[in-house]
Amino acid sequence: MRPLSLTWEDGRTFLIDRVKFIERAAAHVSAVLPVRYTCLIGGRCRELYFEPEAQRWFVEVARA
């Protein structure tokens, strides 16, 4: 399973150019150990997470 695009809450959709790495890694917002997908989106690296137990995808929000 590989992500193909990311749709933001406001409806904007970004195509994923390439998945660079797939690994189990801790996220700041998750109690379980999700699968982290390091992706190239619009020429920039972004991390997407998938929780197999909950069958949900998420992105951590950058904090200022």
HELIX and SHEET records of a PDB file:
SHEET    1   A 2 SER A   5  THR A   7  0                                        
SHEET    2   A 2 THR A  13  LEU A  15 -1                                        
SHEET    1   B 4 ARG A  18  ARG A  24  0                                        
SHEET    2   B 4 VAL A  35  ILE A  41 -1                                        
SHEET    3   B 4 ARG A  44  GLU A  51 -1                                        
SHEET    4   B 4 ARG A  56  PHE A  58 -1                                        
END                                                                             
